[in-house]
Amino acid sequence: MPDIAEATAALIGIAAAAQQGPGDTLRVVLLVSMVGGALLAWFLLRGYGRGDTAEHPSEQPGDTPARGASGDAGDANA
């Protein structure tokens, strides 16, 4: 007849290992969120170092003439 104490101890050890909680899942969630946060910060901050600002006001996209404007000095849209 097998030793019941050893079998019981083995089963208790297995059960205790299975009830450790969400350790692995929590580690994965934290790692993915940290990597995602770093990628999001890189994506949002990458445009600041490019120097996209125009040096001349005529290069600004908002300075285009209105539709139908002739550009004459006497024109009301000039």
Phi, psi and omega in degrees: 000134183289157180285118184288328182295319180291319179294320179294319179295321178294317179294322178294322178295318178293317180295321179292324179291326180285339183258029181286342178105192186273039185299308182293318180296318180295322177298317180295316180297317179295318180295315180295321180291324178291317178295319177296320177295321178294318178294321178295317178297318178298316181297318182285328185266354186289336180282343183289331183270001185278337184073046183284354182287136179279142181274336181252137181297335180290343180274354179290136182294339181279355184263022178279147181290158180289161178296136177084359180283132182272337181090359179288154180293330181274355181285141181290337181270356185287000000 
